[in-house]
Every structure is written in C-alpha cells, then in structure tokens.
Amino acid sequence: MKDIRTAADLAINGAPPAFSEPLHVGRPNLGDRDSLLRYTTELYDRRWLTNNGPLVQELEARISQRLGVRHCVAMCNGTIALEIAIRALNLQGEVIVPSYTFIATAHALHWQAITPVFADIDPATHNLDPASVRKMITPRTTGIIGVHLWGRPAPVAALQEIADENGLQLLFDAAHAFDCAYQGRKIGGSGRCEVLSFHATKVFNTFEGGAVVTNDDTLAEDVRLMRNFGFRGYDTVVHPGTNGKMPEINAAMGLVNLEAMPAFVEANRRNYGDYVTALAGVRGLKLLEYDPATDPNYQYVVVEVDGGRRDAIVSALQAENILARKYFWPGCHRMQPYRELYPHAGLLLEQTESVAERVIVLPTGPALPEGAVSAIATVFRLVGAAA
Ligand SMILES: *Cc1c(COP(=O)(O)O)cnc(C)c1O
C-alpha cells in the first residue's frame, strides 16, 4: 500500500483514494465458511427449513444461556421482534423513546398506531436522560422503550423507577448490545423484555434476524404464539399473530457466528485501542470512552467533532473510500412521518440535535484493513485542524 499519510494528503487535493475497496461501517462479520456449509448440508438432508426447527431451537438455547435469561424467542428480524414485544405488552396511546436511535425503534410503534414521544439524551452517554423521560409522561403514556445505544447500557435502574412510579411498561431495544455486560451481567434481562437484532451489520448476525429475550414465562409464551400466527398445535389459533419466524438457514449462520464471537469482539477491541492511540491529541475531537463497569462489544467506534467540522471530515473520509457515517443524523424526530407530525419536537431535544450534528461512526471489525486507522487519523488531523 501507498504511504498512508501522503495518500490521505493527496486525496484531499483530488488524488485517487488510498483504499481501492470501500471501507464500510457495519461490514458483516463472518464466521467459519465450512461450518456453515456443514449446517446447510444437514438442513438439506433434514428438509426442515423453518417453523421452529432444530437449529432455531439450538440457537435460542445457546443465546438464553449466554445472556443468562430464561427465554430467547428468535425472529426473522429485530424490527418484527420489537413490534411483537410492543404488541405482547399491550402498549397503546403514547410510548416514550429516544429520538437519537435507529428509526426502527420509532417506526415499530407508529406501525401499530402508537405515538412515539421523543425524549432527550444525556450528551455524555448518548443514552436516554431520565429527567427528560419524566417530562414526557402524559395520561396517555403506557410505556418506555430504552435503547442501549452503541452497546452502552441505558440507565436501567432510573428508567425502572420511573416506570414503576407511573405504572408504565418498560422494555429495551438492545439491538446494539449483544454480548455486552454491565457490572458483570450480560445485557438482556432488564425491563419486561429486551429486543435483539441480528442484522448483517450488527456484531453478531444471522444474515437478518432478531430475538425477544425475557425472564417472564407468560410473556415468552405470548411472544412465541404471536411469532407464528397465534398457532398452538396444528389446527388451533389461540392468539392474534403475525409471521416473525426465523428460518433454519439463519439459525445456522447464528450458530457459526456464535463460535466466532470472541474473535469478532477481540478484533473490535484491538481496533478501538488503535483508534484511541491514533486519535490522541487531535484537537476538537472526542472518542467516546467506555464505563469501566461495562464489558463492551466495541462494535461502534463513535467520535464527536466540534466546531461544525463534522461534515467536512465525513466528506474527506469518503473521498478516501472510508465510508464513515453520521449516525443517527438527523434524529428520528426530523425524519418522516415524525418531522411533519411533530414539527416542534426538536424544541425539547436540545442534546439530541447537538449530538446528531457532531457524531461520526468509524469502521471497525475483523475485516478492517491494515493501515485504515492511521489513514483515518491522518484525515482527522488534516481536515479537523483547519477549524
Ligand atoms: C438494527 C436496529 C434495529 C432493527 O433491527 P433489524 O434487525 O434491522 O430489523 C432496531 N433498533 C436499533 C437501535 C438498531 O440498531
């Protein structure tokens, strides 16, 4: 490869990028190919492709054991898992969510004619600010969805207290937090339930997939019924439902990728350490740190850029074929339909709007090429310093 510093320097002045392949955020993590092929042969021979097959059952057992929860109900994706969880908890009226999250958290409510009410975040953690949540409660509020953003634990205890005081249901969108721990306990057992995503861009993927995890036996049973049209047995429908089933081939990918999780997280941890070193001392830049009480999956390398330089840096990185992203810009409340439905929501979302203008998420994962971190740091130094 070319000298990185020179390449970055030149590309800003119009030379070709240093990386011939684009470096994406959320490039899929892939476990052992032969192992996936073995599972595929097995399921071909078995001719059991979906409907709670043996691989789905094995994946559910392994995940619930890994996370220390009683139940894991695997689904076709995280959004359907959220929708089913919301329905199973009988949420109605208004539900409080952060605006600073992936749009699916809000859409899963709107899709079911429930109003997402956007609360603000703590700028230090990017997670829900309990004081803002309190302000958003009305007589129509039935629940709160906390998000463990970037895999950092939401303020679970404070949110539980608010939920208990006000008779609200509490659940968590744990799409970012697979295998993350807080105070030695894996995330997944809080609130009434937590929802995982196994989308291709997440640290652990089943191509597409997701799950509801919970310690509540009755809720788990309801969620299982709703995942499969409400069927109990072949001929009896006992519940309204939809089709949220995970196919066997997805569960096979999950079993393969579970084996590789330590390698995925180790690669992320190493990249994060490299970023810490490479970005040290860059002016106007903050790399989000981790609370020492957490065991992160390091899937999201999040930096905040001051002085309105964020977009210039993103453009300069993209010119280098480094496809860094402005997650979750501009915030759910400024996307449709919410932007038109609640045009003034931003007035109460000061921190969300400010953080959304400053964040860049950088590429990581086992497929990050040699030299990428130092090339990225060079762009930050060259473009960021111009402020
Ligand atoms: C990825 C994601 C989802 C949706 O999961 P899918 O499996 O893609 O449907 C929901 N919430 C958050 C915070 C996410 O990042």
The ligand as a Gaussian input file, in Angstrom:
#p B3LYP/6-31G(d) Opt

LIG

0 1
 C      -30.641000      -2.530000      13.786000
 C      -31.537000      -1.878000      14.738000
 C      -32.903000      -2.200000      14.827000
 C      -33.628000      -3.036000      13.819000
 O      -33.169000      -4.301000      13.667000
 P      -33.372000      -5.082000      12.286000
 O      -32.920000      -6.456000      12.633000
 O      -32.502000      -4.413000      11.263000
 O      -34.813000      -5.038000      11.921000
 C      -33.643000      -1.613000      15.845000
 N      -33.093000      -0.744000      16.700000
 C      -31.802000      -0.385000      16.626000
 C      -31.261000       0.572000      17.637000
 C      -30.987000      -0.916000      15.623000
 O      -29.712000      -0.512000      15.534000

